[in-house]
Amino acid sequence: MKETENIDQFLDQLRALGRVRVIFTGAGTSAYVGDTLLTYLKNKVDENHFSLESIPTTDIVSNPYDSYKKDVPTLLVSFARSGNSPESIAAVELGKQLVNQFYQLNITCAETGKLAQQTKGNHSFLLLMPPKSNDQGFAMTGSFTCMMLSTLLIFDRHSVEQKQAFVEQMIEMGNHVIKNEDKIQNIINRDFNRIVYLGSGSLAGLTREAQLKVLELTAGQYVTNFDSSLGFRHGPKSFVNEHTAVFVFTSNDEYTRKYDLDILEEIKRDGITDVIVSISVDQETNYSGECFAFSDGKDLDDIYLAFPYIMFAQTVSIMASLKVGNTPDTPSATGTVNRVVKGVTIHDYQG
């Protein structure tokens, strides 16, 4: 509880400023933490004090004049597995340079990383994830979920008891994924080399991370795409051919779920591919085709479903990697893509 009290004190310091702009940031998977959380948390924070956005460090560094506002108090919430990506450090330095009242909340998995080491002073707060969260393999998995869960627990205004109940349900659902890996393997054994993930709201943000895992671990041997369930019709549905697997993260919200089910049924009627799977909590109304279903979690908000859902996607990615003959921890045989990005030149900004 001491860490919770320290974070609350830090946020109280920001509330005293009036209204603070909060930017979730990171690169690649770390950026998708913010993309997934944003839709849900925007409706949960006190908007009299906090205004939430998600901007990748890669956008901040290349276009700082579009990302920062000099006279607007700003909290940069940085997500980083290693904390050594050049853009992570540059985004902070640019914030200090361009914003009069600039604050940092650094959420990272590596105590020795550059981002953690430069977190000093009363304008910054360091939240270290457990050492086991610092994935040593190529792709971020535990790092992603640990950073996302920590941020969710900080900003979600549910009671501690409610949050604990949510997490316990998530654990049960995660165990369900592990116990049913054979069902996922049966899907991967089928004939496809293209994957698309669809979802709505927070789960639309999650689709970006889900497809990236496949792309990374197969080194591009599986072609991937992602979109919102409603947006997919507007051109991107052209991606689907007879060698495509379609996975839909199906919402728990009664209204939103209708749109997820609509696209599932439509693609099924199209008859182009027969690998169409709903990842879903079993509710009164379900997809008529293939489902990877959970019996628990009927009352969870979609943001909490994101954790077991991404476990499904991570398992798909590992199995796909093995299917194409890759080693999941070192999938890039050419070495052109690395665990910590290399080759980035950070240019001085004189604006």
MOGI-V66971 format. One record per helix or strand of 3 or more residues. SS is the DSSP state (helix for helix, strand for strand). FROM is the first residue (numbers start at 1). TO is the last residue. Records with the same first field share a line. If there is no record, write none. Layout:
BEGIN
SS: FROM-TO, FROM-TO
END
This chain:
BEGIN
helix: 2-15, 29-41, 57-62, 64-67, 86-98, 114-117, 131-133, 142-155, 160-179, 181-188, 202-217, 231-233, 236-239, 254-270, 302-323, 328-330
strand: 20-25, 50-54, 74-80, 102-108, 124-128, 194-199, 223-228, 244-249, 275-281, 290-294
END
